[in-house]
Amino acid sequence: MKRKQFSEEQIIDLLKEAEAGAVVTELCRKHGMSSATYYETCARVGVDIGTDR
């Protein structure tokens, strides 16, 4: 299976939605991203993720 690539714009939009209070699992499902990928992306870009909502 080919790995999906997310553009910087898509990642920024995703992180903004999460920061605004969206539930991470719903957000990941909406964007077709696993929660593991979400948390790896947060760690890579240096976002403080706090607790899972």
N, C-alpha and C positions, 0 to 999 in steps of 0.2 A: 504494500500500500504506500502510495506517495505521501510524503509528509507535507502538511499544509504550512505555508509561510504566511506570516502576518506582517503587514506593512507597519511602519512606525506610526502612521496615522491611526490605524486600527488599534494598536496597542495603547496609544495615548487615549483614545476614546474609551476603551475598556477600563483603563485605570481611572479615568475621570468619573465614569459611572460608578465604579466601586467606591471611590472616595465620597461620592454623593450619597452613599448609603445603600446601594443595591446589594442584594444577596449574591455572594460569590458563585454559588452553585448555579443559580438561575442565569447569572451573567455569562458564565462559561458555556452553558447549554445554548444560550441565545447566539453566541459568537462561534460555536463549534470548537471550543477549546476545552481541554481537560483541566481539572482544577490543579493538577500537578504542574502543567505548563503555565498556568496563571501564576502560581507561587514561585516557580523558577524565573519567570519574567520579572516579577516584583523584586526578587533577590538580585537579578542581573542589573536592573535599572536603579536599584537602591531605594525602593519605595518601602516605607514602614507599613506593613500590612496589619499589625495589631492582631485582634482576635477575629475569628471567622464569624460572619454575621448570618 
